Amino acid sequence: MDDRSSQLAQLFRAMANLLAARRANPYRIRAYRKAADSILTISGDIADLASRRQLQAIPGIGRDLSEKIEEFLATGTMRAYEELKTPLPEAVAEWASLPGLSDALVSYLYFRLNIRTLADLETLVESHMLRTQPGFSGSEDSLLAAIREQQRTSPVRRDEAP
C-alpha cells in the first residue's frame, strides 16, 4: 500500500468521525468508514487506478467518493474535509452554556439544521421542534428565557451568521 492510500484512509476516517460528531446520516458515516477500509486493502498505487478510471471498482467507492479521491490526488486535500473541520463560530459555540444544550447538539443545530443566530434558535424552541432532537435535556421555557436574556443584554452580534 502506498502512502497516499494510507493518507486517504485517514482522511475518510476523520471525515466519518466529524460527521458522527455532527450526528449526520449514519449511512454516510458508514460509507466513509467502508471506503477507508477498502482503500487500505489496495495492493497497487491508487493514483494508477485513478488514471485508469477504475476507482469505482474498489468496494464502497462510488462516483462521489471517487471524485473526492481524485481531488485529493490532484491537490493533496479535499474541500469536503476542510469544510467539515471548520469550527463553529465563537458566538454559536457559546450556546452550549444555555440550559439544555450541549456542544454536540449545538453543532448539530448549526451544521445540520442551519440554525445560525439566536433568533433562529428562539424560533426553533418556540416551534417545539427542539424537544424532538436527541440530546436536548432541558426545559423549553428556561431555554427561551436564557435566549431572550442573552439577546437583551448582548449587543447585536453580526458574527453569529457567517
BAVOTI-151389 format. One record per residue (C-alpha): x, y, z; residue number from 1. Coordinates in pm, 1 decimal. Example, Ala and Ser with C-alpha at 12.3 -4.5 7.8 and 13.67 -1.06 7.14 Angstrom:
% residues 2
{guro {1230.0, -450.0, 780.0}, 1} {guro {1367.0, -106.0, 714.0}, 2} 
END
This chain:
% residues 162
{guro {0.0, 0.0, 0.0}, 1} {guro {131.1, 341.5, -89.6}, 2} {guro {146.8, 642.8, 139.1}, 3} {guro {-135.7, 822.0, -43.7}, 4} {guro {-371.1, 529.5, 18.8}, 5} {guro {-290.6, 547.9, 387.8}, 6} {guro {-349.1, 925.1, 390.4}, 7} {guro {-679.2, 883.7, 206.9}, 8} {guro {-796.0, 619.8, 452.4}, 9} {guro {-706.8, 851.0, 741.3}, 10} {guro {-894.2, 1140.5, 577.7}, 11} {guro {-1204.5, 927.7, 520.5}, 12} {guro {-1195.5, 805.0, 881.9}, 13} {guro {-1155.5, 1161.8, 1006.2}, 14} {guro {-1448.9, 1268.0, 789.9}, 15} {guro {-1658.9, 983.0, 931.0}, 16} {guro {-1570.6, 1088.2, 1285.0}, 17} {guro {-1653.4, 1453.0, 1217.1}, 18} {guro {-1983.5, 1353.1, 1060.0}, 19} {guro {-2061.0, 1128.0, 1356.0}, 20} {guro {-1994.3, 1416.3, 1594.8}, 21} {guro {-2248.2, 1620.3, 1397.2}, 22} {guro {-2493.5, 1331.3, 1407.7}, 23} {guro {-2501.3, 1311.7, 1029.6}, 24} {guro {-2673.7, 1039.2, 833.6}, 25} {guro {-2541.9, 704.4, 966.3}, 26} {guro {-2527.8, 559.6, 614.3}, 27} {guro {-2298.6, 841.4, 504.9}, 28} {guro {-2074.5, 784.5, 806.3}, 29} {guro {-2063.9, 411.8, 732.9}, 30} {guro {-1980.4, 482.7, 366.3}, 31} {guro {-1670.9, 683.1, 463.8}, 32} {guro {-1557.7, 411.9, 705.2}, 33} {guro {-1611.4, 137.4, 447.8}, 34} {guro {-1421.4, 341.1, 188.1}, 35} {guro {-1130.8, 383.0, 430.9}, 36} {guro {-1122.1, 8.2, 497.2}, 37} {guro {-1139.2, -73.1, 125.5}, 38} {guro {-862.6, 170.1, 37.1}, 39} {guro {-634.2, 1.5, 290.2}, 40} {guro {-676.8, -331.1, 107.2}, 41} {guro {-549.4, -196.7, -226.5}, 42} {guro {-217.2, -351.9, -311.9}, 43} {guro {-127.4, -122.2, -600.5}, 44} {guro {-97.5, 250.4, -647.1}, 45} {guro {-427.9, 433.1, -605.0}, 46} {guro {-314.2, 701.9, -847.8}, 47} {guro {-275.0, 431.0, -1111.5}, 48} {guro {-634.2, 317.0, -1050.8}, 49} {guro {-749.9, 677.7, -1075.7}, 50} {guro {-565.3, 735.7, -1402.8}, 51} {guro {-734.0, 423.1, -1546.8}, 52} {guro {-1074.4, 545.0, -1414.2}, 53} {guro {-1110.8, 230.4, -1203.2}, 54} {guro {-1163.9, 381.8, -857.0}, 55} {guro {-1528.1, 274.3, -859.8}, 56} {guro {-1411.6, -87.1, -887.7}, 57} {guro {-1298.4, -55.1, -524.7}, 58} {guro {-1573.7, -186.1, -294.6}, 59} {guro {-1759.1, 102.2, -132.6}, 60} {guro {-1628.2, 366.7, -372.4}, 61} {guro {-1894.8, 530.8, -585.1}, 62} {guro {-1891.8, 837.2, -803.7}, 63} {guro {-1888.9, 1087.4, -514.4}, 64} {guro {-1603.0, 924.0, -325.8}, 65} {guro {-1403.3, 861.7, -643.7}, 66} {guro {-1425.9, 1235.5, -718.5}, 67} {guro {-1300.5, 1310.3, -366.8}, 68} {guro {-1009.6, 1069.7, -417.6}, 69} {guro {-922.8, 1234.4, -748.6}, 70} {guro {-936.2, 1576.5, -582.3}, 71} {guro {-701.7, 1452.8, -308.7}, 72} {guro {-459.5, 1306.6, -562.2}, 73} {guro {-458.2, 1635.5, -756.1}, 74} {guro {-442.2, 1880.6, -464.7}, 75} {guro {-331.0, 1689.9, -155.2}, 76} {guro {-655.5, 1767.7, 28.8}, 77} {guro {-1033.5, 1752.6, -3.3}, 78} {guro {-1258.5, 2055.7, 12.4}, 79} {guro {-1528.0, 1846.5, 185.5}, 80} {guro {-1283.1, 1754.3, 462.6}, 81} {guro {-1170.2, 2114.5, 506.5}, 82} {guro {-1533.4, 2224.4, 535.3}, 83} {guro {-1609.0, 1951.3, 789.8}, 84} {guro {-1325.7, 2050.5, 1017.9}, 85} {guro {-1431.2, 2416.5, 1016.0}, 86} {guro {-1516.5, 2501.7, 1375.8}, 87} {guro {-1833.8, 2665.3, 1495.2}, 88} {guro {-1830.8, 3043.9, 1511.5}, 89} {guro {-1746.3, 3154.5, 1866.4}, 90} {guro {-2087.2, 3313.8, 1924.4}, 91} {guro {-2260.9, 2990.5, 1825.5}, 92} {guro {-2027.5, 2770.1, 2033.2}, 93} {guro {-2130.6, 2975.2, 2338.6}, 94} {guro {-2484.7, 2838.6, 2303.8}, 95} {guro {-2365.5, 2520.3, 2472.6}, 96} {guro {-2381.7, 2711.8, 2800.8}, 97} {guro {-2755.6, 2769.6, 2756.0}, 98} {guro {-2984.8, 2540.1, 2959.2}, 99} {guro {-3041.6, 2202.0, 2795.1}, 100} {guro {-2788.6, 2244.7, 2513.7}, 101} {guro {-2462.5, 2054.3, 2472.7}, 102} {guro {-2166.7, 2100.4, 2238.9}, 103} {guro {-2285.8, 1810.1, 2022.9}, 104} {guro {-2641.4, 1941.4, 1999.8}, 105} {guro {-2525.1, 2294.3, 1914.9}, 106} {guro {-2302.9, 2152.8, 1641.2}, 107} {guro {-2595.0, 1951.5, 1505.2}, 108} {guro {-2825.0, 2255.0, 1510.3}, 109} {guro {-2569.6, 2468.5, 1328.9}, 110} {guro {-2445.0, 2227.1, 1065.4}, 111} {guro {-2749.1, 2008.0, 1000.9}, 112} {guro {-3045.8, 2231.2, 1078.3}, 113} {guro {-2880.9, 2556.6, 966.6}, 114} {guro {-2960.9, 2737.6, 1292.6}, 115} {guro {-2724.4, 3036.1, 1263.6}, 116} {guro {-2848.9, 3303.6, 1505.9}, 117} {guro {-3011.0, 3330.8, 1845.9}, 118} {guro {-3327.6, 3439.5, 1665.2}, 119} {guro {-3316.5, 3114.0, 1464.6}, 120} {guro {-3269.0, 2918.8, 1786.1}, 121} {guro {-3554.6, 3105.7, 1951.4}, 122} {guro {-3784.1, 3022.3, 1658.4}, 123} {guro {-3684.9, 2655.4, 1678.1}, 124} {guro {-3761.5, 2640.1, 2050.6}, 125} {guro {-4092.7, 2825.7, 2006.3}, 126} {guro {-4195.1, 2574.2, 1737.9}, 127} {guro {-4142.2, 2294.3, 1994.9}, 128} {guro {-3919.5, 2114.7, 1742.8}, 129} {guro {-3611.8, 2129.7, 1963.1}, 130} {guro {-3771.8, 1887.8, 2208.1}, 131} {guro {-3775.4, 1625.2, 1930.8}, 132} {guro {-3396.4, 1639.8, 1894.3}, 133} {guro {-3196.2, 1373.3, 2074.6}, 134} {guro {-2967.1, 1536.6, 2325.0}, 135} {guro {-3197.0, 1817.8, 2433.0}, 136} {guro {-3221.3, 1777.3, 2806.6}, 137} {guro {-3374.8, 2096.6, 2935.4}, 138} {guro {-3693.0, 2289.7, 2964.8}, 139} {guro {-3803.7, 2489.6, 2663.7}, 140} {guro {-3922.7, 2767.8, 2894.4}, 141} {guro {-3588.5, 2804.3, 3070.2}, 142} {guro {-3403.1, 2791.4, 2737.9}, 143} {guro {-3630.8, 3058.9, 2589.3}, 144} {guro {-3576.3, 3277.8, 2894.0}, 145} {guro {-3197.7, 3236.3, 2862.4}, 146} {guro {-3205.3, 3313.5, 2488.4}, 147} {guro {-3411.6, 3625.8, 2542.4}, 148} {guro {-3187.7, 3738.3, 2827.9}, 149} {guro {-2880.6, 3691.6, 2610.2}, 150} {guro {-3044.5, 3882.8, 2325.0}, 151} {guro {-3141.1, 4164.7, 2561.1}, 152} {guro {-2801.2, 4201.4, 2728.8}, 153} {guro {-2571.6, 4133.7, 2433.7}, 154} {guro {-2500.7, 4383.7, 2162.6}, 155} {guro {-2617.5, 4277.3, 1818.0}, 156} {guro {-2364.6, 4023.0, 1701.1}, 157} {guro {-2300.5, 4025.8, 1332.6}, 158} {guro {-2058.8, 3732.8, 1370.0}, 159} {guro {-2334.7, 3483.1, 1450.1}, 160} {guro {-2426.8, 3419.1, 1091.3}, 161} {guro {-2108.8, 3375.6, 887.9}, 162} 
END
